[in-house]
């Protein structure tokens, strides 16, 4: 008797699953606070240069980073050096930029801190991924969230670049793992037929709610230091969840800890008020012991094996490049909120609504038009709206086009978020079952490794405002083009081993996904899906 059958007897969509979903919703809210904390704390308002040594009556022209000064009655105009700045603070909010004067030439300090956040995410994904495989999903999930909270809390006490960079690195350790480890636990304990809708709905709703309220929480507390301390508090509830949630029973089975797996299932049954006979658990244990004995003599596939054959090597490299493009695009679109003709607080909050329609779009279309069409379409959609946004910035006055810019930014973010979420499932389906966990983790690591460029690309807007939009449009189109080289996975029997992966999609042409025959697949009667 396998895991799914026993879980059905213990309850696979009842009280315990509702508790899991509530905790997953909380993790999504915290994850949204955590991931975009850098954006919220570094909003920079309109500012002008001040030099205490120059009388105000002598200043003829005030700029953000310099001023023109006419000394006495002389006609020679010289540049005055900025010693401090005057800020037009939005809603009175004190950001790290305004408190520490990290503007003009010092804006790069924010970029450095953010890049260290992403460097931390690479180390964190490897570290907590190892801990999750070695010691369990639950302790790794708690430690991951705790490291993020500690990093954010410690950041609130920094006063120079070195302290800031170290704390952002610690905070970055939790990026991704604080979310996907909880995702895996929910995935495993919920009825298969409810997984796609439940996971996408909770992620779309709660992540969206977290992002929409985050800037107004910052306005409410009024100071970036207090804000970081406030958004770190949900970690207390997440830590306490360890007292009521069960470890991943499927992970325990892979570790041959059958007694502990049965103990978890009995706890689920108790919370769901189900009576399960002891003989069921005995048959369950015998099934997995026998399965383990049969698999002992089989040679195991490894992630490195994905590079040993030509077709799998091509697919793997494309997945790596796509992960870098999509993660970078997602970050740039989500963070580039300043200087667009409206308040960054308003713009960030309004455009965060896109998470709900993007989740609904994926749920409605991905199983009908196919994974490949979804991936390419969302990338091209984001590219089109990003290009339009760049044109508006370049050729129109941003103050008078503020509403139009909000609309275009919302649509561009909608496309980028949809591409990001769709890629998660598409990539997982292309990677063979035998190396799926390793493959998905490594693809994520590569994506986050390149994301350290996000803050530097946004920083280029200091020199030419449309430049981030131009760069973003180009890489989104590149992502769509290379996606043509991947096979469709809808209605296909997905590869179990590396040898299956080498044969998967052989003979399929780049544009076959546009036809109904291409979407149905030859083996649609034997469908195997990871949903």
C-alpha positions as CSV (number, residue, x, y, z in Angstrom):
1,X,0.0,0.0,0.0
2,X,1.7,3.2,-1.2
3,X,1.8,6.6,0.5
4,X,-1.1,8.2,-1.5
5,X,-3.5,5.4,-0.6
6,X,-2.6,5.5,3.1
7,X,-2.8,9.3,3.2
8,X,-6.3,9.0,1.7
9,X,-7.3,6.9,4.7
10,X,-5.7,9.3,7.1
11,X,-7.4,12.3,5.3
12,X,-5.8,14.1,2.4
13,X,-8.0,17.3,2.4
14,X,-9.3,17.9,5.9
15,X,-8.3,19.7,9.1
16,X,-4.6,18.9,9.0
17,X,-4.4,20.1,5.3
18,X,-6.3,23.3,6.3
19,X,-3.7,23.9,9.0
20,X,-0.9,23.4,6.4
21,X,-2.5,25.8,4.0
22,X,-2.9,28.4,6.7
23,X,0.8,28.1,7.5
24,X,1.7,28.1,3.8
25,X,-0.3,31.4,3.5
26,X,1.7,32.9,6.4
27,X,5.0,31.8,4.8
28,X,3.9,33.4,1.5
29,X,3.2,36.7,3.3
30,X,6.5,36.6,5.1
31,X,8.3,35.6,1.9
32,X,6.8,38.6,0.1
33,X,7.9,40.9,2.9
34,X,11.4,39.4,3.0
35,X,12.1,39.2,-0.8
36,X,11.1,42.8,-1.5
37,X,12.3,44.3,1.8
38,X,15.3,45.9,-0.1
39,X,12.9,47.7,-2.4
40,X,10.8,49.1,0.4
41,X,13.6,50.3,2.6
42,X,15.5,52.0,-0.3
43,X,12.7,54.1,-1.9
44,X,14.4,57.4,-2.8
45,X,12.2,60.5,-3.0
46,X,12.9,63.7,-5.0
47,X,15.9,65.5,-3.6
48,X,18.0,68.5,-4.2
49,X,21.6,69.4,-3.5
50,X,22.6,71.7,-0.5
51,X,26.0,73.1,0.3
52,X,26.2,74.7,3.7
53,X,29.1,76.9,2.6
54,X,27.0,78.6,-0.2
55,X,24.3,81.1,0.7
56,X,20.9,80.2,-0.6
57,X,20.6,83.5,-2.4
58,X,23.6,82.7,-4.6
59,X,22.1,79.4,-5.9
60,X,20.8,79.8,-9.4
61,X,20.0,76.2,-10.3
62,X,19.4,73.3,-8.0
63,X,19.9,69.7,-9.3
64,X,19.7,66.3,-7.6
65,X,23.5,65.8,-7.5
66,X,25.0,69.2,-8.2
67,X,24.2,73.0,-8.1
68,X,25.3,76.0,-10.0
69,X,26.7,78.9,-7.9
70,X,27.3,82.5,-8.9
71,X,29.8,83.9,-6.3
72,X,29.2,87.6,-5.5
73,X,28.5,89.7,-8.6
74,X,30.8,87.7,-10.9
75,X,29.4,86.3,-14.1
76,X,31.4,83.1,-13.9
77,X,29.3,80.1,-13.0
78,X,31.0,77.3,-11.1
79,X,29.8,73.9,-9.8
80,X,29.2,73.6,-6.1
81,X,29.9,70.3,-4.4
82,X,27.0,68.7,-2.5
83,X,27.5,68.2,1.2
84,X,23.9,67.3,2.0
85,X,20.5,67.0,0.4
86,X,17.0,68.2,0.9
87,X,14.3,65.5,0.5
88,X,10.7,65.7,-0.4
89,X,9.8,62.6,1.7
90,X,6.7,60.8,0.5
91,X,4.2,60.3,3.4
92,X,7.1,61.4,5.7
93,X,8.8,58.0,5.2
94,X,12.4,57.8,6.3
95,X,14.2,55.3,4.0
96,X,17.8,54.1,4.2
97,X,18.5,56.4,1.2
98,X,17.4,59.5,3.0
99,X,18.8,58.7,6.4
100,X,22.3,57.8,5.3
101,X,22.3,60.0,2.2
102,X,22.9,57.1,-0.2
103,X,22.0,59.1,-3.3
104,X,23.8,60.3,-6.4
105,X,27.3,58.7,-6.4
106,X,26.5,56.7,-3.2
107,X,23.4,55.1,-4.8
108,X,25.8,52.3,-5.8
109,X,25.9,51.3,-2.1
110,X,22.3,50.1,-2.3
111,X,23.2,48.1,-5.5
112,X,26.2,46.5,-3.7
113,X,24.0,45.5,-0.7
114,X,21.3,44.0,-3.0
115,X,23.9,42.1,-5.0
116,X,25.1,40.5,-1.7
117,X,21.5,39.5,-1.0
118,X,21.5,37.4,-4.1
119,X,25.0,36.0,-3.4
120,X,23.6,34.9,-0.1
121,X,20.6,33.3,-1.9
122,X,23.0,31.0,-3.8
123,X,24.7,29.8,-0.7
124,X,21.4,29.5,1.2
125,X,19.8,27.4,-1.5
126,X,22.8,25.0,-1.4
127,X,23.0,25.0,2.4
128,X,19.3,24.6,3.3
129,X,18.9,22.2,0.4
130,X,21.6,20.0,1.9
131,X,20.1,20.3,5.4
132,X,16.6,19.4,4.0
133,X,18.0,16.2,2.5
134,X,20.1,15.4,5.5
135,X,18.0,16.4,8.5
136,X,14.5,16.9,7.1
137,X,12.3,19.5,5.4
138,X,10.7,20.9,8.6
139,X,13.9,21.9,10.5
140,X,15.4,23.2,7.2
141,X,12.3,25.3,6.5
142,X,12.3,26.8,10.0
143,X,16.0,27.5,10.0
144,X,15.7,29.1,6.5
145,X,12.9,31.5,7.6
146,X,14.8,32.2,10.8
147,X,18.0,33.2,8.9
148,X,15.9,35.6,6.8
149,X,14.3,37.2,9.8
150,X,17.6,37.5,11.6
151,X,19.2,39.1,8.5
152,X,16.4,41.6,8.1
153,X,16.4,42.4,11.8
154,X,20.1,42.9,11.9
155,X,20.0,45.1,8.8
156,X,17.9,47.6,10.9
157,X,20.9,48.3,13.0
158,X,23.4,49.0,10.2
159,X,25.0,52.3,9.6
160,X,27.6,51.7,6.9
161,X,28.1,49.7,3.7
162,X,30.1,46.9,5.3
163,X,27.5,46.2,8.0
164,X,24.7,46.6,5.4
165,X,26.3,44.1,2.9
166,X,27.0,41.5,5.6
167,X,23.4,41.6,6.9
168,X,21.9,41.5,3.4
169,X,24.0,38.4,2.7
170,X,22.6,36.7,5.8
171,X,19.1,37.8,4.9
172,X,19.6,36.4,1.4
173,X,20.3,32.9,2.7
174,X,16.6,32.4,3.1
175,X,15.6,33.5,-0.4
176,X,13.6,30.8,-2.2
177,X,14.2,28.0,0.4
178,X,11.9,29.8,3.0
179,X,9.1,29.3,0.4
180,X,9.7,26.1,-1.6
181,X,10.5,23.8,1.4
182,X,7.0,24.7,2.8
183,X,5.6,24.3,-0.7
184,X,7.0,20.7,-0.9
185,X,5.4,19.8,2.5
186,X,2.0,21.1,1.4
187,X,2.3,19.4,-1.9
188,X,3.0,16.0,-0.3
189,X,0.1,16.0,2.2
190,X,-2.7,17.2,-0.1
191,X,-4.9,15.2,-2.4
192,X,-3.3,15.1,-5.9
193,X,-6.5,16.4,-7.6
194,X,-6.4,19.5,-5.3
195,X,-2.7,20.4,-5.6
196,X,-2.6,22.6,-8.7
197,X,-5.5,24.8,-7.7
198,X,-4.7,25.0,-4.0
199,X,-1.0,25.7,-4.3
200,X,-1.4,28.3,-7.1
201,X,-4.4,30.0,-5.4
202,X,-2.7,30.3,-2.0
203,X,0.5,31.5,-3.6
204,X,-1.2,34.0,-5.8
205,X,-3.5,35.3,-3.1
206,X,-1.3,35.5,0.0
207,X,1.9,36.6,-1.8
208,X,-0.2,39.3,-3.5
209,X,-1.7,40.5,-0.2
210,X,1.8,40.6,1.4
211,X,3.1,42.8,-1.4
212,X,0.2,45.1,-1.6
213,X,0.2,45.9,2.1
214,X,4.1,46.0,2.5
215,X,4.6,49.6,1.3
216,X,1.7,50.9,3.5
217,X,3.1,49.1,6.5
218,X,6.3,51.1,5.8
219,X,4.3,54.3,5.6
220,X,2.5,53.5,8.8
221,X,5.6,52.9,10.9
222,X,7.4,55.8,9.1
223,X,11.0,54.5,9.3
224,X,12.9,51.8,7.4
225,X,14.5,50.4,10.6
226,X,11.2,49.9,12.3
227,X,9.7,48.4,9.2
228,X,12.4,45.7,9.0
229,X,11.8,44.8,12.7
230,X,8.0,44.6,12.2
231,X,8.2,42.4,9.1
232,X,10.5,40.0,10.9
233,X,7.9,39.1,13.5
234,X,5.9,36.5,11.5
235,X,8.9,34.2,12.0
236,X,7.7,33.6,15.6
237,X,4.5,31.9,14.3
238,X,6.5,30.0,11.7
239,X,8.9,28.7,14.4
240,X,5.9,27.7,16.5
241,X,4.5,25.7,13.6
242,X,7.2,23.2,14.2
243,X,5.3,22.0,17.3
244,X,2.2,21.1,15.3
245,X,3.3,20.3,11.8
246,X,4.6,16.9,10.7
247,X,7.9,16.2,8.9
248,X,7.6,15.2,5.3
249,X,6.6,11.5,5.5
250,X,7.9,10.9,1.9
251,X,11.3,12.2,2.9
252,X,11.3,9.9,6.0
253,X,10.5,7.0,3.6
254,X,13.5,7.8,1.4
255,X,15.7,7.8,4.6
256,X,14.1,4.4,5.5
257,X,12.7,5.9,8.7
258,X,9.5,3.9,8.5
259,X,8.5,4.2,12.1
260,X,8.7,8.0,12.0
261,X,6.8,8.2,8.8
262,X,4.0,6.1,10.3
263,X,4.0,8.3,13.4
264,X,3.5,11.3,11.2
265,X,0.6,9.7,9.3
266,X,-1.0,8.7,12.6
267,X,-0.8,12.3,13.7
268,X,-2.5,13.4,10.5
269,X,-5.2,10.8,11.0
270,X,-5.7,12.0,14.6
271,X,-6.1,15.7,13.6
272,X,-8.4,14.7,10.8
273,X,-10.4,12.5,13.2
274,X,-9.9,9.4,11.1
275,X,-9.7,5.9,12.5
276,X,-7.1,3.8,10.6
277,X,-6.4,0.2,11.4
278,X,-2.9,-0.8,12.5
279,X,-2.8,-3.4,9.7
280,X,-2.9,-0.6,7.1
281,X,0.4,0.9,8.5
282,X,1.9,-2.6,8.7
283,X,1.2,-3.2,5.0
284,X,2.4,0.3,4.2
285,X,5.8,-0.4,6.0
286,X,6.2,-3.8,4.2
287,X,5.5,-2.1,0.8
288,X,8.3,0.4,1.2
289,X,10.8,-2.0,2.8
290,X,10.3,-4.3,-0.2
291,X,10.6,-1.4,-2.6
292,X,13.8,-0.3,-1.0
293,X,15.3,-3.7,-1.3
294,X,14.5,-3.9,-5.0
295,X,16.1,-0.5,-5.7
296,X,19.3,-1.1,-3.8
297,X,21.0,-2.8,-6.8
298,X,20.0,-0.2,-9.4
299,X,22.5,2.3,-10.5
300,X,21.3,5.8,-9.5
301,X,21.0,8.7,-12.0
302,X,22.9,11.9,-11.0
303,X,22.5,15.5,-11.9
304,X,25.9,15.5,-13.6
305,X,24.5,12.8,-15.9
306,X,22.2,15.4,-17.5
307,X,25.3,16.8,-19.2
308,X,26.6,13.5,-20.6
309,X,24.2,13.0,-23.5
310,X,23.6,15.6,-26.3
311,X,19.8,16.1,-26.0
312,X,19.7,16.2,-22.2
313,X,22.7,18.5,-22.2
314,X,20.9,20.9,-24.5
315,X,17.7,20.9,-22.5
316,X,19.6,21.5,-19.2
317,X,21.6,24.4,-20.6
318,X,18.5,26.0,-22.0
319,X,16.8,25.6,-18.6
320,X,19.8,27.3,-16.9
321,X,19.7,30.2,-19.4
322,X,15.9,30.6,-19.1
323,X,16.1,30.5,-15.3
324,X,18.7,33.4,-15.4
325,X,16.6,35.4,-17.9
326,X,13.3,34.9,-16.1
327,X,14.6,35.5,-12.6
328,X,16.5,38.6,-13.7
329,X,13.5,40.0,-15.6
330,X,11.1,39.2,-12.7
331,X,13.4,41.1,-10.3
332,X,13.9,44.1,-12.5
333,X,10.2,44.6,-13.4
334,X,9.3,44.2,-9.7
335,X,11.9,46.5,-8.3
336,X,12.2,49.3,-10.9
337,X,9.5,51.5,-9.3
338,X,11.1,54.9,-8.8
339,X,11.1,57.9,-11.1
340,X,8.1,56.7,-13.1
341,X,5.9,59.8,-12.5
342,X,4.0,58.5,-9.5
343,X,4.7,57.5,-5.9
344,X,6.8,54.3,-5.7
345,X,4.6,53.2,-2.7
346,X,1.5,53.5,-4.9
347,X,3.1,52.0,-8.0
348,X,4.5,49.0,-6.1
349,X,1.2,48.3,-4.3
350,X,-1.0,48.6,-7.3
351,X,1.2,46.5,-9.7
352,X,1.5,43.8,-7.0
353,X,-2.2,43.0,-7.7
354,X,-0.9,41.2,-10.9
355,X,-0.1,38.0,-8.9
356,X,-3.7,37.1,-8.6
357,X,-4.6,37.3,-12.4
358,X,-1.3,35.7,-13.3
359,X,-2.1,32.7,-11.1
360,X,-5.6,32.5,-12.5
361,X,-4.3,32.7,-16.1
362,X,-1.9,29.8,-15.5
363,X,-4.6,27.7,-13.9
364,X,-7.0,28.4,-16.8
365,X,-4.7,28.2,-19.8
366,X,-1.7,26.0,-19.0
367,X,-3.6,22.7,-19.4
368,X,-5.2,23.8,-22.7
369,X,-2.6,25.7,-24.7
370,X,0.4,23.8,-23.3
371,X,3.4,24.5,-21.2
372,X,5.6,25.7,-24.1
373,X,3.0,28.1,-25.4
374,X,2.5,29.5,-21.9
375,X,6.2,30.0,-21.4
376,X,6.8,31.7,-24.8
377,X,3.6,33.7,-24.6
378,X,4.2,35.1,-21.2
379,X,7.8,36.1,-22.0
380,X,6.7,37.9,-25.2
381,X,3.8,39.6,-23.4
382,X,6.2,40.9,-20.8
383,X,8.6,42.0,-23.5
384,X,5.9,44.0,-25.4
385,X,4.7,45.9,-22.3
386,X,8.2,46.5,-21.1
387,X,9.1,48.0,-24.5
388,X,6.0,50.2,-24.4
389,X,7.0,51.3,-20.9
390,X,10.5,52.2,-22.1
391,X,9.1,54.2,-25.0
392,X,6.8,56.2,-22.7
393,X,9.8,56.9,-20.4
394,X,11.9,58.0,-23.4
395,X,9.5,60.1,-25.4
396,X,6.8,61.4,-23.0
397,X,6.7,63.4,-19.8
398,X,6.4,60.9,-17.0
399,X,4.5,63.3,-14.7
400,X,1.6,63.7,-17.2
401,X,1.8,60.0,-18.3
402,X,1.8,58.7,-14.7
403,X,-1.5,56.7,-15.1
404,X,-0.4,55.2,-18.4
405,X,2.9,54.2,-16.9
406,X,1.2,52.5,-13.9
407,X,-0.9,50.5,-16.4
408,X,2.1,49.5,-18.5
409,X,4.1,48.6,-15.4
410,X,1.3,46.5,-14.1
411,X,1.0,44.6,-17.4
412,X,4.7,44.1,-17.7
413,X,4.9,42.8,-14.2
414,X,1.9,40.5,-14.9
415,X,3.8,39.0,-17.8
416,X,7.0,38.6,-15.9
417,X,5.2,37.0,-12.9
418,X,3.3,34.6,-15.2
419,X,6.6,33.6,-16.9
420,X,8.2,33.0,-13.5
421,X,5.4,30.8,-12.2
422,X,4.8,28.9,-15.5
423,X,8.6,28.1,-15.8
424,X,8.6,26.5,-12.3
425,X,6.2,23.7,-13.5
426,X,7.5,23.5,-17.1
427,X,11.1,23.1,-15.9
428,X,10.2,20.4,-13.3
429,X,8.4,18.4,-16.0
430,X,11.3,18.5,-18.4
431,X,13.8,17.2,-15.7
432,X,13.6,13.4,-15.3
433,X,12.0,12.1,-12.1
434,X,15.3,10.4,-11.0
435,X,17.1,13.8,-10.7
436,X,14.2,16.2,-10.4
437,X,14.9,17.4,-6.9
438,X,18.6,18.1,-7.7
439,X,17.8,19.5,-11.1
440,X,15.1,22.0,-9.9
441,X,17.4,23.2,-7.0
442,X,20.4,23.7,-9.3
443,X,18.3,25.6,-11.9
444,X,17.0,27.9,-9.1
445,X,20.6,28.4,-7.9
446,X,21.8,29.5,-11.3
447,X,18.8,31.9,-11.7
448,X,19.5,33.6,-8.4
449,X,23.2,33.7,-9.0
450,X,22.7,36.1,-12.0
451,X,20.1,38.1,-10.1
452,X,22.9,40.0,-8.3
453,X,22.9,42.1,-11.6
454,X,19.4,43.4,-10.9
455,X,20.4,46.3,-8.8
456,X,23.2,47.3,-11.2
457,X,20.9,47.2,-14.2
458,X,18.3,49.4,-12.4
459,X,21.2,51.7,-11.4
460,X,21.9,52.3,-15.1
461,X,18.7,54.3,-15.1
462,X,20.6,57.0,-13.3
463,X,22.4,57.7,-16.7
464,X,19.6,56.9,-19.1
465,X,16.1,56.3,-17.7
466,X,14.8,53.9,-20.3
467,X,18.0,51.7,-20.3
468,X,16.7,49.1,-17.8
469,X,13.5,48.7,-19.9
470,X,15.6,48.3,-23.1
471,X,17.8,45.6,-21.5
472,X,14.8,43.8,-20.0
473,X,13.0,43.7,-23.4
474,X,16.0,42.2,-25.2
475,X,16.6,39.4,-22.6
476,X,12.8,38.6,-22.5
477,X,12.8,38.1,-26.3
478,X,15.9,35.9,-26.1
479,X,14.1,33.8,-23.4
480,X,11.1,33.3,-25.7
481,X,13.3,32.4,-28.7
482,X,15.3,29.7,-26.9
483,X,12.1,28.3,-25.5
484,X,11.3,27.2,-29.0
485,X,14.0,24.6,-28.7
486,X,12.3,22.8,-25.8
487,X,9.8,20.0,-26.2
488,X,6.2,20.2,-25.1
489,X,5.3,18.3,-21.9
490,X,1.5,18.6,-21.9
491,X,-0.2,15.2,-22.3
492,X,3.1,13.4,-22.5
493,X,4.5,10.7,-20.3
494,X,7.2,12.5,-18.5
495,X,10.7,11.1,-18.4
496,X,11.5,8.9,-15.3
497,X,15.2,8.4,-16.0
498,X,18.0,10.1,-17.9
499,X,17.7,7.6,-20.7
500,X,14.0,8.6,-20.9
501,X,14.9,12.2,-21.0
502,X,17.3,11.7,-23.9
503,X,14.5,10.2,-26.0
504,X,11.8,12.7,-24.8
505,X,10.5,14.9,-27.6
506,X,12.7,13.4,-30.3
507,X,11.4,14.4,-33.7
508,X,9.3,17.3,-32.4
509,X,9.7,20.5,-34.3
510,X,10.0,24.0,-32.9
511,X,6.5,25.2,-33.8
512,X,4.6,21.9,-33.4
513,X,3.2,23.3,-30.1
514,X,1.0,25.7,-32.2
515,X,-1.1,22.8,-33.6
516,X,-3.7,20.8,-31.7
517,X,-1.9,17.6,-32.7
518,X,1.4,18.9,-31.3
519,X,-0.3,19.7,-28.0
520,X,-2.1,16.3,-27.7
521,X,1.0,14.2,-28.1
522,X,1.3,10.7,-29.4
523,X,1.1,9.1,-25.9
524,X,-1.8,11.1,-24.5
525,X,-3.4,7.9,-23.4
526,X,-0.6,7.3,-21.0
527,X,-0.3,10.7,-19.3
528,X,1.9,11.2,-16.4
529,X,2.0,14.6,-14.8
530,X,3.7,16.1,-11.8
531,X,0.7,18.1,-10.8
